[in-house]
């Protein structure tokens, strides 16, 4: 029965997409209702059908896609039966949508003022001047700084957070009844993510609209939704209020997602990795679609599909979880222990600036970008050094400098007792085998024209390691170590999933048996379940081969789980460093505290108890960084002293916990130190 206050109702929705060979069924019988002023979260792994469900409501399906059965009722209108002309009157008017990547959602050739006012001109009888006035009003509503001044700005001149605010303004310009947000913060840092989610939630309350929030992040779901629908392989497997779902997950898939989260697991326990892969939706299995990956599955599950049943908290499972199964902890895992306490990597006073030149013929230097500014730290053999911070803070630049893919402006990098920062490429060749880089995007970092066999053999051939037969044996062993079968050798990168491609990237990094691997955002593009597999694998290989990692990420919860030591960077500066648990549980720098507060927790009660707004505002330009403490423009504790003097590193524990702040969150142990 449809509630009186219902804004949109999906009833037995089926969506098909015609493929070159066969037909995929990404949505197979979804029924949902969203009421006025309510926020519904749809959560699940990539490929589960959540985005196609959202696109089905908008009737913006990819080529070959169509709604084959069921209804989509908005008010008293069935959107499934409308023609394209009818849907044009709905999109942007009664339904607004926020897409995942704000850069590709905006037209680079149009000013943001024209793009927002275009929606108003299409759906309202107004003049261009009135539409422009409305654009300024709605941009101000979404918190864009100096909204009227930015009407004539182009998208590329705005930061990622500002671009997403513009996309939200476009979606809200005509005050829709329903707002669909499809992974609205996936491409953003945690600090900007929190601001955008708070903005959407605040506007929902102010405008009384319904919101469908599509995401794979359970922490986002916990803090910003009233109800949750968990999707798997095109089906809703569990549906309840947010509090009830998090307190009492009944479906094994929902519980598996919770157990894969790093913030829910102590560092001495393994993350739960869901075995196998989701089914092929071109030929879905006969029984329960999760049965092949479920530890509780029986023959009944494989033979018969469970129905979504239950009042208030329906779930589709023959063997739902009880309190005993929910309380089962993840298994212990032995942590990697350094063979000795020797220093493998030493970085001292590292500086990297990039010149900025004019566009003229003479290419005159007009400034410099301060990417890395006087950074010092050491990494011991066998440990994992986590480097965390927002995009643009200099993490990846340091990663490239550590593996000699770039040259520092000044400062030294000493690897295994040898200074590598001043050596030529010829001199570096014999050292490169000992340090390798693991890239963020596993697809872009693999040559699409090379088979896996050639990709893994290439570093061995370049370094002249063994004969051809010995190299083939080494490749086979590498694949076995990273959990891939020998059949993968003759495939191309596009034939693998994201997690499998990252395994290949890790195998390539291991090919020369290096001492150090610099992992640059290795799991940021992966689902939580695949992320768990890769993090478990990295820890297993570290223990087996006595590897040392520098783990770069913007996700402090992941860094806390994998690291022994954490370094926090802000705008080219290392502002805090120390043992992982010290930094995470008792940070000394306000920026670190702000980063921790912005992490969305998979616990609705904890999310609502948060009394800190986290880090606010935008990252300043590295071309013109603030004087003194670079964080002072966003720091709630800043004074005139912070603008006049750069804070030195000070010690906060005997275990090496240090931070650079004039007004730290705890008392320092002794006088300031000059280095890390």
ABEGO torsion letter per residue (X at the ends): XBBAABABBBBGBBBBBBBABEBBBABBGBBBBBBBGBBBBBBEBBGAGAAAAAAAAAGABBBGBBBABEBBBBEABBAAABBAAAAAAABGAABBBBBABAAAABBAABBAAAAAAAAAAAABBBBAAAAAAAAAAAAAAAGBBGAAAAAABBAAABBAAAAAAAAAAAAAAAGBABBBBBGAAAABBAAAAAAAAAAAAAAAAAAGBBBBBBBABAAAAAAABABBBBBBGGBBABBBBAAAAAABBABAAAAAAAAABAAABBAABBBBBBBEBBBBAABBBABBAAAAABAABBAAAAABBBBBBEBGBBBBBABBBBAAAAABBBBBBBBBBBABABBABBBBGBBBBBBBBBABAAGBBAEBBBABBGBBBBBBBGBBBBBBEBBGAGAAAAAAAAAGABBBABEBBBBGGBBAAABBAAAAAAAAAABBBBBABAAAABBAABBAAAAAAAAAAAAGBEBAAAAAAAAAAAAAAAGBBAAAAABBAAABBAAAAAAAAAAAAAAAGBABBBBBGAAAABBAAAAAAAAAAAAAAAAAAGBBBBBBBABAAAAAAABABBBBBBGGBBABBEBAAAAAABBABAAAAAAAAABBBBBAAAAAABABAEBBEBBBBAABBBBEBAAAAABAABBAAAAABBBBBBBABAAGBBBBBABBABBBABBBBABX
